[in-house]
Amino acid sequence: MVKNFEDVQKLSKDNTDATMKSFGALSKGSQAIATEFVDYSKKSFEDGTKVVEKLFGAKSFDKVLEIQTDYAKTAYEGFVAQATKIGELYSDLAKEAYKPFEAYAAKVAPAK
């Protein structure tokens, strides 16, 4: 009976440890993702402001079209790159959050 109680107690401790490590990974990953969103938003706003200034300084309609076309192209490319980076961060977050439970799950899972 004492052996079973010790096993349950150790299992509980292992579960708590794994959960705390997972929460740490979630916190760290979430902060990294939030930082990326803030940095991208700031850069996007600054780039948009520069384009508006260029548009006000344009002397012809053709120049306005050129400025707008260049901005649309770079904004799209920047968005795709940022979306890829954010996707990778979310993937890494999921892997890191699950990692503490891998060994724990192997202990708990019944043998086949």
TIMI-2910 file (N, C-alpha, C, CB; in pm, 1 decimal, decimal comma, always signed):
<rs>
+----------+----------+----------+----------+----------+----------+----------+----------+----------+----------+----------+----------+------+
!      n_x !      n_y !      n_z !     ca_x !     ca_y !     ca_z !      c_x !      c_y !      c_z !     cb_x !     cb_y !     cb_z ! resn !
+----------+----------+----------+----------+----------+----------+----------+----------+----------+----------+----------+----------+------+
!    +82,3 !   -119,9 !     +0,0 !     +0,0 !     +0,0 !     +0,0 !    +86,0 !   +125,2 !     +0,0 !    -93,2 !     +0,4 !   +120,1 !  Met !
!   +193,1 !   +124,1 !    +81,0 !   +283,4 !   +239,2 !    +88,4 !   +351,7 !   +260,1 !    -46,9 !   +389,3 !   +219,0 !   +200,5 !  Val !
!   +389,2 !   +153,0 !   -112,7 !   +455,0 !   +162,3 !   -243,8 !   +361,9 !   +229,1 !   -344,9 !   +497,3 !    +21,6 !   -294,2 !  Lys !
!   +233,8 !   +193,7 !   -346,2 !   +137,6 !   +254,1 !   -437,4 !   +120,7 !   +402,4 !   -408,2 !     +3,0 !   +182,8 !   -427,8 !  Asn !
!   +117,5 !   +436,5 !   -280,2 !   +103,8 !   +577,1 !   -242,5 !   +225,1 !   +657,2 !   -289,1 !    +86,3 !   +590,8 !    -90,2 !  Phe !
!   +344,3 !   +600,3 !   -273,6 !   +466,8 !   +667,9 !   -318,4 !   +467,5 !   +684,2 !   -470,2 !   +591,6 !   +589,3 !   -273,1 !  Glu !
!   +418,0 !   +582,3 !   -540,6 !   +410,5 !   +590,7 !   -687,1 !   +314,6 !   +702,5 !   -730,8 !   +364,6 !   +455,1 !   -746,5 !  Asp !
!   +200,5 !   +709,4 !   -664,6 !   +102,7 !   +813,5 !   -696,1 !   +160,2 !   +951,1 !   -664,0 !    -28,8 !   +790,6 !   -618,0 !  Val !
!   +228,6 !   +961,0 !   -554,3 !   +288,7 !  +1087,2 !   -513,4 !   +395,9 !  +1130,6 !   -614,8 !   +349,8 !  +1074,3 !   -371,8 !  Gln !
!   +479,4 !  +1038,9 !   -658,7 !   +582,8 !  +1070,5 !   -757,4 !   +519,3 !  +1108,4 !   -890,5 !   +678,7 !   +951,3 !   -775,9 !  Lys !
!   +416,4 !  +1036,3 !   -930,4 !   +346,4 !  +1067,1 !  -1054,4 !   +286,2 !  +1206,9 !  -1048,9 !   +237,2 !   +963,3 !  -1081,6 !  Leu !
!   +229,4 !  +1241,5 !   -936,1 !   +172,4 !  +1374,9 !   -917,2 !   +279,6 !  +1483,1 !   -926,5 !   +101,2 !  +1383,4 !   -782,4 !  Ser !
!   +393,1 !  +1456,9 !   -864,1 !   +504,2 !  +1553,5 !   -869,6 !   +555,1 !  +1568,2 !  -1012,5 !   +619,8 !  +1509,4 !   -776,3 !  Lys !
!   +571,2 !  +1456,4 !  -1082,9 !   +617,1 !  +1461,3 !  -1221,9 !   +518,7 !  +1539,7 !  -1309,6 !   +635,3 !  +1318,4 !  -1277,2 !  Asp !
!   +390,1 !  +1517,3 !  -1285,3 !   +286,9 !  +1588,5 !  -1360,1 !   +295,6 !  +1738,7 !  -1334,1 !   +147,3 !  +1535,9 !  -1322,6 !  Asn !
!   +312,5 !  +1775,9 !  -1209,1 !   +322,8 !  +1917,3 !  -1173,2 !   +446,4 !  +1980,2 !  -1236,4 !   +327,0 !  +1934,0 !  -1020,6 !  Thr !
!   +558,1 !  +1910,5 !  -1231,4 !   +682,1 !  +1961,1 !  -1291,4 !   +666,5 !  +1981,6 !  -1442,5 !   +798,5 !  +1864,1 !  -1263,2 !  Asp !
!   +609,5 !  +1883,3 !  -1508,2 !   +589,9 !  +1893,2 !  -1653,1 !   +496,2 !  +2008,2 !  -1688,0 !   +534,4 !  +1761,5 !  -1708,9 !  Ala !
!   +391,4 !  +2024,4 !  -1608,8 !   +296,1 !  +2133,3 !  -1633,6 !   +362,5 !  +2268,7 !  -1615,6 !   +175,2 !  +2121,6 !  -1540,0 !  Thr !
!   +443,2 !  +2284,0 !  -1513,2 !   +511,2 !  +2411,5 !  -1489,6 !   +610,7 !  +2441,8 !  -1602,2 !   +583,7 !  +2409,4 !  -1353,4 !  Met !
!   +682,8 !  +2341,5 !  -1648,8 !   +775,0 !  +2361,8 !  -1760,5 !   +698,8 !  +2399,9 !  -1886,7 !   +858,8 !  +2235,3 !  -1785,2 !  Lys !
!   +584,5 !  +2336,3 !  -1906,7 !   +502,6 !  +2366,6 !  -2023,8 !   +449,8 !  +2509,7 !  -2017,3 !   +385,9 !  +2267,4 !  -2034,8 !  Ser !
!   +403,6 !  +2551,9 !  -1900,0 !   +357,1 !  +2689,9 !  -1884,3 !   +470,0 !  +2789,5 !  -1908,7 !   +298,3 !  +2710,7 !  -1744,4 !  Phe !
!   +589,8 !  +2755,4 !  -1865,1 !   +705,7 !  +2841,2 !  -1890,9 !   +732,0 !  +2855,8 !  -2040,1 !   +829,7 !  +2785,2 !  -1821,7 !  Gly !
!   +723,9 !  +2744,5 !  -2112,2 !   +744,1 !  +2748,4 !  -2257,5 !   +632,8 !  +2828,1 !  -2325,4 !   +749,8 !  +2605,2 !  -2315,1 !  Ala !
!   +509,1 !  +2810,7 !  -2278,7 !   +397,8 !  +2887,2 !  -2334,7 !   +415,7 !  +3036,3 !  -2312,1 !   +266,2 !  +2841,2 !  -2273,9 !  Leu !
!   +458,4 !  +3071,6 !  -2193,5 !   +480,0 !  +3213,1 !  -2161,1 !   +589,2 !  +3273,0 !  -2248,0 !   +516,1 !  +3229,4 !  -2013,2 !  Ser !
!   +700,9 !  +3203,7 !  -2257,3 !   +813,5 !  +3252,3 !  -2336,4 !   +775,5 !  +3263,3 !  -2484,5 !   +935,0 !  +3159,3 !  -2319,2 !  Lys !
!   +710,4 !  +3161,3 !  -2536,5 !   +668,8 !  +3161,9 !  -2677,0 !   +566,9 !  +3269,1 !  -2706,8 !   +612,6 !  +3028,1 !  -2715,1 !  Gly !
!   +472,7 !  +3288,6 !  -2616,0 !   +370,7 !  +3392,3 !  -2635,0 !   +433,0 !  +3531,0 !  -2635,5 !   +264,0 !  +3383,4 !  -2525,4 !  Ser !
!   +531,4 !  +3551,7 !  -2550,0 !   +600,7 !  +3680,7 !  -2548,3 !   +675,1 !  +3704,5 !  -2679,0 !   +698,1 !  +3687,6 !  -2430,4 !  Gln !
!   +738,0 !  +3601,9 !  -2732,1 !   +810,5 !  +3615,6 !  -2858,5 !   +714,5 !  +3649,1 !  -2972,8 !   +888,0 !  +3486,3 !  -2890,3 !  Ala !
!   +599,4 !  +3583,6 !  -2974,1 !   +499,6 !  +3608,9 !  -3078,2 !   +444,4 !  +3750,2 !  -3065,0 !   +385,2 !  +3505,8 !  -3070,4 !  Ile !
!   +413,0 !  +3792,2 !  -2943,2 !   +361,8 !  +3927,6 !  -2921,9 !   +464,3 !  +4033,0 !  -2964,4 !   +323,9 !  +3947,6 !  -2774,6 !  Ala !
!   +590,6 !  +4008,4 !  -2933,6 !   +696,8 !  +4101,4 !  -2973,8 !   +705,0 !  +4111,8 !  -3126,0 !   +832,8 !  +4056,4 !  -2916,4 !  Thr !
!   +694,6 !  +3998,1 !  -3193,6 !   +697,9 !  +3999,7 !  -3339,6 !   +580,6 !  +4079,5 !  -3396,9 !   +695,9 !  +3856,6 !  -3394,1 !  Glu !
!   +460,8 !  +4061,5 !  -3340,4 !   +344,4 !  +4136,7 !  -3387,4 !   +363,5 !  +4286,9 !  -3366,5 !   +217,7 !  +4089,3 !  -3315,2 !  Phe !
!   +414,6 !  +4324,7 !  -3251,5 !   +436,7 !  +4466,4 !  -3222,3 !   +541,1 !  +4524,9 !  -3317,2 !   +481,0 !  +4485,4 !  -3075,6 !  Val !
!   +651,6 !  +4454,2 !  -3334,8 !   +756,7 !  +4502,6 !  -3425,2 !   +705,9 !  +4516,7 !  -3568,4 !   +876,9 !  +4407,9 !  -3422,0 !  Asp !
!   +630,6 !  +4417,7 !  -3614,4 !   +576,5 !  +4423,0 !  -3750,2 !   +476,8 !  +4538,1 !  -3764,8 !   +509,1 !  +4289,4 !  -3786,2 !  Tyr !
!   +391,2 !  +4556,0 !  -3666,3 !   +292,7 !  +4664,8 !  -3671,7 !   +361,1 !  +4800,2 !  -3675,4 !   +197,9 !  +4657,7 !  -3551,7 !  Ser !
!   +463,5 !  +4815,6 !  -3593,5 !   +537,6 !  +4942,1 !  -3589,8 !   +604,3 !  +4968,8 !  -3724,6 !   +643,5 !  +4940,0 !  -3477,2 !  Lys !
!   +671,2 !  +4868,6 !  -3779,5 !   +738,7 !  +4884,3 !  -3908,6 !   +636,9 !  +4912,9 !  -4019,0 !   +820,6 !  +4757,7 !  -3942,7 !  Lys !
!   +526,9 !  +4843,6 !  -4016,7 !   +423,3 !  +4863,1 !  -4117,3 !   +367,8 !  +5005,7 !  -4112,2 !   +310,2 !  +4761,5 !  -4097,3 !  Ser !
!   +344,2 !  +5055,7 !  -3992,3 !   +294,9 !  +5192,4 !  -3975,7 !   +396,8 !  +5293,6 !  -4027,0 !   +262,4 !  +5220,3 !  -3828,3 !  Phe !
!   +524,1 !  +5272,2 !  -3992,8 !   +629,8 !  +5363,2 !  -4038,5 !   +642,2 !  +5362,0 !  -4190,4 !   +763,9 !  +5325,3 !  -3975,1 !  Glu !
!   +635,8 !  +5243,8 !  -4249,3 !   +643,6 !  +5233,0 !  -4395,0 !   +524,4 !  +5302,1 !  -4460,6 !   +649,5 !  +5085,2 !  -4437,9 !  Asp !
!   +406,7 !  +5283,8 !  -4404,0 !   +286,8 !  +5349,6 !  -4457,5 !   +296,5 !  +5501,1 !  -4449,3 !   +163,1 !  +5302,4 !  -4382,7 !  Gly !
!   +350,9 !  +5549,7 !  -4341,1 !   +368,8 !  +5694,4 !  -4324,4 !   +465,4 !  +5749,2 !  -4429,2 !   +420,5 !  +5726,6 !  -4182,4 !  Thr !
!   +574,1 !  +5678,7 !  -4454,0 !   +670,6 !  +5720,8 !  -4555,8 !   +606,4 !  +5724,9 !  -4694,2 !   +791,9 !  +5626,7 !  -4556,8 !  Lys !
!   +522,2 !  +5626,9 !  -4723,0 !   +455,9 !  +5622,5 !  -4853,7 !   +360,1 !  +5740,4 !  -4868,9 !   +379,9 !  +5489,0 !  -4871,8 !  Val !
!   +287,6 !  +5773,6 !  -4763,8 !   +195,1 !  +5887,4 !  -4770,9 !   +273,2 !  +6015,6 !  -4797,2 !   +112,4 !  +5900,2 !  -4639,8 !  Val !
!   +387,0 !  +6030,6 !  -4731,6 !   +471,1 !  +6148,5 !  -4755,5 !   +517,3 !  +6153,2 !  -4900,8 !   +593,0 !  +6148,1 !  -4661,2 !  Glu !
!   +557,6 !  +6037,0 !  -4954,6 !   +599,0 !  +6032,4 !  -5094,9 !   +483,0 !  +6067,3 !  -5187,6 !   +654,2 !  +5893,8 !  -5129,9 !  Lys !
!   +364,4 !  +6016,8 !  -5153,4 !   +247,7 !  +6044,4 !  -5238,2 !   +215,0 !  +6193,1 !  -5241,1 !   +126,2 !  +5965,5 !  -5189,1 !  Leu !
!   +226,6 !  +6260,1 !  -5127,4 !   +200,0 !  +6403,7 !  -5123,8 !   +304,4 !  +6482,3 !  -5202,5 !   +195,9 !  +6452,8 !  -4979,6 !  Phe !
!   +424,0 !  +6427,8 !  -5215,9 !   +529,8 !  +6495,0 !  -5290,2 !   +532,2 !  +6460,0 !  -5438,0 !   +661,7 !  +6462,0 !  -5230,0 !  Gly !
!   +448,6 !  +6367,4 !  -5480,3 !   +447,9 !  +6325,0 !  -5620,5 !   +396,4 !  +6437,3 !  -5710,1 !   +361,5 !  +6198,3 !  -5638,5 !  Ala !
!   +461,8 !  +6451,2 !  -5824,8 !   +428,3 !  +6559,4 !  -5918,4 !   +333,4 !  +6514,9 !  -6028,8 !   +554,5 !  +6614,7 !  -5980,4 !  Lys !
!   +319,6 !  +6384,2 !  -6048,4 !   +232,1 !  +6337,4 !  -6156,3 !   +154,6 !  +6214,0 !  -6110,7 !   +314,3 !  +6305,6 !  -6284,2 !  Ser !
!    +49,6 !  +6187,8 !  -6187,5 !    -32,9 !  +6070,8 !  -6157,2 !    +46,9 !  +5942,8 !  -6179,4 !   -160,7 !  +6070,1 !  -6243,8 !  Phe !
!   +132,6 !  +5941,5 !  -6279,4 !   +216,4 !  +5823,4 !  -6305,4 !   +308,0 !  +5794,0 !  -6186,7 !   +300,5 !  +5844,1 !  -6432,9 !  Asp !
!   +363,7 !  +5899,5 !  -6127,3 !   +450,5 !  +5882,4 !  -6010,8 !   +370,7 !  +5826,4 !  -5891,7 !   +516,8 !  +6017,4 !  -5972,7 !  Lys !
!   +247,8 !  +5873,9 !  -5875,9 !   +160,0 !  +5823,3 !  -5769,0 !   +136,0 !  +5673,9 !  -5788,8 !    +24,3 !  +5900,5 !  -5766,8 !  Val !
!   +107,3 !  +5633,7 !  -5911,3 !    +84,8 !  +5492,0 !  -5940,1 !   +211,0 !  +5409,0 !  -5913,1 !    +40,0 !  +5474,0 !  -6086,2 !  Leu !
!   +325,5 !  +5462,6 !  -5949,5 !   +451,7 !  +5392,6 !  -5926,0 !   +477,8 !  +5374,9 !  -5776,2 !   +567,9 !  +5468,9 !  -5991,3 !  Glu !
!   +457,8 !  +5480,7 !  -5699,9 !   +478,5 !  +5474,8 !  -5554,2 !   +383,5 !  +5372,7 !  -5492,0 !   +457,1 !  +5614,8 !  -5489,6 !  Ile !
!   +256,9 !  +5379,2 !  -5531,6 !   +156,3 !  +5289,0 !  -5475,7 !   +184,6 !  +5143,8 !  -5513,4 !    +16,7 !  +5329,2 !  -5523,5 !  Gln !
!   +225,6 !  +5120,8 !  -5636,4 !   +256,3 !  +4985,1 !  -5681,8 !   +375,9 !  +4928,1 !  -5606,1 !   +284,0 !  +4984,0 !  -5833,0 !  Thr !
!   +480,3 !  +5009,1 !  -5592,4 !   +598,0 !  +4963,1 !  -5517,5 !   +562,2 !  +4932,9 !  -5372,4 !   +709,9 !  +5068,5 !  -5523,1 !  Asp !
!   +481,3 !  +5019,0 !  -5313,1 !   +441,5 !  +4996,8 !  -5173,7 !   +359,2 !  +4868,8 !  -5159,9 !   +361,3 !  +5116,9 !  -5121,0 !  Tyr !
!   +264,0 !  +4849,0 !  -5251,0 !   +180,3 !  +4728,4 !  -5244,1 !   +266,4 !  +4602,4 !  -5255,3 !    +73,4 !  +4730,0 !  -5356,0 !  Ala !
!   +363,8 !  +4606,1 !  -5344,6 !   +451,2 !  +4489,8 !  -5363,5 !   +533,5 !  +4462,6 !  -5238,0 !   +544,3 !  +4511,4 !  -5484,1 !  Lys !
!   +598,2 !  +4564,8 !  -5184,3 !   +682,0 !  +4543,5 !  -5065,4 !   +597,8 !  +4509,7 !  -4943,0 !   +766,9 !  +4667,8 !  -5037,1 !  Thr !
!   +479,4 !  +4568,8 !  -4932,3 !   +391,7 !  +4538,0 !  -4818,6 !   +346,7 !  +4392,3 !  -4824,3 !   +268,5 !  +4632,0 !  -4817,4 !  Ala !
!   +312,9 !  +4344,4 !  -4943,4 !   +271,3 !  +4205,0 !  -4958,6 !   +385,3 !  +4109,9 !  -4925,9 !   +221,1 !  +4179,3 !  -5100,7 !  Tyr !
!   +503,6 !  +4138,0 !  -4979,9 !   +619,4 !  +4052,5 !  -4953,0 !   +653,5 !  +4051,3 !  -4803,9 !   +740,9 !  +4099,9 !  -5034,5 !  Glu !
!   +644,4 !  +4167,6 !  -4740,8 !   +670,0 !  +4176,3 !  -4597,5 !   +567,9 !  +4098,2 !  -4516,9 !   +670,3 !  +4320,9 !  -4553,3 !  Gly !
!   +441,9 !  +4105,9 !  -4559,8 !   +335,8 !  +4032,4 !  -4490,3 !   +357,1 !  +3882,1 !  -4500,4 !   +198,8 !  +4069,5 !  -4547,5 !  Phe !
!   +389,8 !  +3835,4 !  -4619,5 !   +411,5 !  +3691,2 !  -4638,7 !   +529,3 !  +3643,7 !  -4554,1 !   +436,5 !  +3658,9 !  -4788,4 !  Val !
!   +636,6 !  +3721,2 !  -4553,4 !   +753,8 !  +3684,0 !  -4472,5 !   +718,0 !  +3681,9 !  -4324,3 !   +870,8 !  +3782,1 !  -4497,5 !  Ala !
!   +643,7 !  +3780,9 !  -4279,0 !   +605,7 !  +3787,2 !  -4138,1 !   +509,7 !  +3673,8 !  -4101,2 !   +541,5 !  +3922,8 !  -4106,7 !  Gln !
!   +416,1 !  +3643,1 !  -4190,2 !   +322,3 !  +3533,8 !  -4164,4 !   +396,9 !  +3400,7 !  -4153,0 !   +215,9 !  +3526,2 !  -4276,1 !  Ala !
!   +497,4 !  +3381,4 !  -4236,4 !   +579,4 !  +3260,6 !  -4229,9 !   +653,4 !  +3254,0 !  -4096,9 !   +679,3 !  +3256,2 !  -4347,1 !  Thr !
!   +710,7 !  +3366,0 !  -4057,2 !   +785,8 !  +3371,3 !  -3931,6 !   +693,9 !  +3344,0 !  -3811,9 !   +854,4 !  +3508,8 !  -3915,8 !  Lys !
!   +576,2 !  +3404,0 !  -3812,0 !   +480,0 !  +3382,0 !  -3702,7 !   +436,0 !  +3235,7 !  -3700,0 !   +356,3 !  +3475,3 !  -3718,3 !  Ile !
!   +413,6 !  +3177,8 !  -3816,4 !   +376,4 !  +3036,2 !  -3823,4 !   +483,4 !  +2946,9 !  -3762,8 !   +351,2 !  +2995,3 !  -3967,8 !  Gly !
!   +609,5 !  +2979,4 !  -3792,1 !   +719,4 !  +2902,4 !  -3734,4 !   +725,5 !  +2919,5 !  -3582,7 !   +852,3 !  +2944,6 !  -3797,4 !  Glu !
!   +699,2 !  +3041,3 !  -3535,7 !   +698,8 !  +3064,8 !  -3390,3 !   +588,2 !  +2985,1 !  -3321,7 !   +681,4 !  +3214,8 !  -3360,0 !  Leu !
!   +470,0 !  +2979,8 !  -3383,5 !   +360,4 !  +2900,1 !  -3326,5 !   +394,5 !  +2751,5 !  -3326,2 !   +230,4 !  +2923,7 !  -3405,0 !  Tyr !
!   +458,7 !  +2704,6 !  -3432,4 !   +500,4 !  +2564,6 !  -3439,6 !   +601,5 !  +2533,9 !  -3329,6 !   +560,5 !  +2532,7 !  -3578,3 !  Ser !
!   +700,3 !  +2621,7 !  -3314,1 !   +799,7 !  +2603,3 !  -3208,2 !   +734,9 !  +2607,0 !  -3070,5 !   +908,3 !  +2710,5 !  -3217,7 !  Asp !
!   +637,2 !  +2695,2 !  -3054,0 !   +566,3 !  +2705,9 !  -2926,5 !   +497,2 !  +2574,4 !  -2892,7 !   +463,6 !  +2820,5 !  -2931,0 !  Leu !
!   +429,1 !  +2516,7 !  -2989,8 !   +359,6 !  +2389,5 !  -2965,2 !   +458,6 !  +2278,5 !  -2928,9 !   +277,6 !  +2348,4 !  -3089,3 !  Ala !
!   +570,4 !  +2273,6 !  -3001,1 !   +670,9 !  +2170,2 !  -2973,2 !   +730,0 !  +2187,6 !  -2833,1 !   +783,3 !  +2174,6 !  -3078,9 !  Lys !
!   +763,2 !  +2309,8 !  -2797,5 !   +823,9 !  +2335,6 !  -2666,1 !   +724,7 !  +2312,3 !  -2552,3 !   +877,0 !  +2479,0 !  -2659,6 !  Glu !
!   +598,3 !  +2344,3 !  -2574,8 !   +497,8 !  +2324,4 !  -2470,3 !   +470,9 !  +2175,8 !  -2447,8 !   +367,4 !  +2396,5 !  -2507,0 !  Ala !
!   +483,8 !  +2096,0 !  -2552,5 !   +458,3 !  +1951,5 !  -2540,7 !   +579,5 !  +1875,3 !  -2487,7 !   +417,8 !  +1894,4 !  -2676,1 !  Tyr !
!   +697,9 !  +1928,8 !  -2512,0 !   +821,9 !  +1857,7 !  -2478,4 !   +826,8 !  +1805,5 !  -2334,0 !   +939,3 !  +1948,9 !  -2501,6 !  Lys !
!   +785,5 !  +1881,5 !  -2231,7 !   +792,4 !  +1828,9 !  -2094,6 !   +703,0 !  +1706,7 !  -2071,6 !   +754,2 !  +1937,4 !  -1996,8 !  Pro !
!   +601,9 !  +1689,3 !  -2155,2 !   +509,1 !  +1578,6 !  -2135,8 !   +549,3 !  +1452,5 !  -2211,4 !   +371,7 !  +1620,2 !  -2177,9 !  Phe !
!   +648,4 !  +1462,1 !  -2300,9 !   +687,2 !  +1344,9 !  -2379,4 !   +733,6 !  +1229,9 !  -2290,3 !   +797,5 !  +1381,9 !  -2478,0 !  Glu !
!   +827,9 !  +1256,4 !  -2203,3 !   +879,2 !  +1151,9 !  -2114,1 !   +771,2 !  +1107,7 !  -2015,8 !  +1003,7 !  +1202,0 !  -2037,7 !  Ala !
!   +694,8 !  +1203,3 !  -1968,2 !   +587,6 !  +1174,3 !  -1873,9 !   +483,0 !  +1083,5 !  -1938,2 !   +522,5 !  +1304,5 !  -1824,4 !  Tyr !
!   +445,9 !  +1114,2 !  -2061,5 !   +344,9 !  +1033,8 !  -2131,9 !   +395,3 !   +891,8 !  -2154,6 !   +307,9 !  +1099,0 !  -2266,8 !  Ala !
!   +522,8 !   +877,0 !  -2181,0 !   +579,6 !   +742,9 !  -2202,4 !   +571,9 !   +659,2 !  -2074,9 !   +726,0 !   +753,3 !  -2249,7 !  Ala !
!   +587,5 !   +724,4 !  -1959,5 !   +579,8 !   +652,3 !  -1831,6 !   +436,2 !   +608,0 !  -1801,5 !   +632,8 !   +741,0 !  -1716,9 !  Lys !
!   +342,1 !   +693,8 !  -1832,6 !   +203,1 !   +669,8 !  -1797,7 !   +133,0 !   +576,9 !  -1894,6 !   +129,6 !   +799,1 !  -1790,9 !  Val !
!   +172,2 !   +583,0 !  -2022,3 !   +106,4 !   +502,7 !  -2125,1 !   +125,8 !   +353,1 !  -2097,7 !   +161,0 !   +539,1 !  -2264,8 !  Ala !
!    +20,5 !   +276,9 !  -2116,5 !    +33,1 !   +132,3 !  -2093,3 !   +121,2 !    +68,8 !  -2201,3 !   -106,9 !    +64,7 !  -2091,2 !  Pro !
!   +197,1 !    -28,4 !  -2163,5 !   +284,8 !   -100,4 !  -2258,0 !   +201,3 !   -188,4 !  -2347,2 !   +390,7 !   -185,2 !  -2183,3 !  Ala !
!   +242,7 !   -201,5 !  -2471,5 !   +166,5 !   -284,4 !  -2567,5 !   +224,3 !   -422,1 !  -2576,6 !   +164,7 !   -220,7 !  -2706,1 !  Lys !
+----------+----------+----------+----------+----------+----------+----------+----------+----------+----------+----------+----------+------+
</rs>
